[in-house]
Amino acid sequence: MLYKILIIYLLIINIIGFVLMGIDKQRAIRGAWRISEASLFLTAFLGGALGCTLGMHQFRHKTKHWYFRFGLPAITLVQILLLFLFFKQ
């Protein structure tokens, strides 16, 4: 049961991360109010790093910032490793 809840949570948070990147890109184009970088990283740290990374590349957003370009994939790798260790037990 815990595994199912974790998988559902990770799916939802990664979809949220992907969508937030797309929304922030559209707001940047329009010059509208933006989603803070702290919020984007918080979403990544809460399990949405893969979604944020995929969104960053899909929407070509935040790719010039080194801390996004290298930070999000690094967080993704750590989360994948933790998931592997969690499901291995």
N, C-alpha and C positions, 0 to 999 in steps of 0.2 A: 504494500500500500504506500509506504514511504517513497519507494522508487517512482511510482506513478505520479505522486504529488510533485516530486522534484522535477520530473520530466515536463509536466504541464507548466510548472512555474518557469522553468528555463525557456520553454517555447514562448511563453507570454512575454517574459522580460526581454528576450532577444527580438521579438517582433516590435516591441516598444522601442528598443534601441535603434533598430533599422528605421522605423517611422520617424523618430525624433531627428535623425540625421537628415531625412528627406524634408521634413518640415523646416528645420533650421536652414537648409540650403535655399528653399523657396523664400523664406523670410529675408535671407541675405540678398537674394536677387532683387526683391522688392524694396529693400531698405527698411523693412519693418522691425519691430521688436524681436530680439533673438533669444534663443534658448541658451542659457549660460553654459560655458565649457565645464563648469563644475557639475552641472546637472547631467551633461553627457557622460562625464567620467563616473559620476555616481551610478548611473544606469549600467555602465560597463562593469563597475566593481560589484554591483548587486547580481551579477550573473549574465548581463547582456552584452558582454564584450564581443562575442562573435557577431551579433546583430549590428552593433555599432561599427565594427570593422567592415562588414559587408556593405552597410549603408554608406560609410565613408568612401568606399571605392565605387559603389554604384552611382552615387550622386556627385562624385568628385568633390567632396566637401571635407575641409580641414586637412587635406593632404599635404599642404605646405607647412603645416605646424609639425615640427619634429616630435613633439610629445604626443601627438595623435598618431602620426605615421609609424612611430616605433612603440609607443605606449599601449595602444589598443591591441595590436597583435601580440605583444608580450603578455598582457593580461589574459588574452584569449588562450594562449598556450598554457599559462598557469591554470586556468579554469579547466581546460581539457585534461591536463594531468591530474588535477584534483578529482575530476569526474571519473577518470580511469581508475584511480586508486579507490574511490568510493564504491564503484560498481564491482571492483575486483574482489572485495571482501566477501 
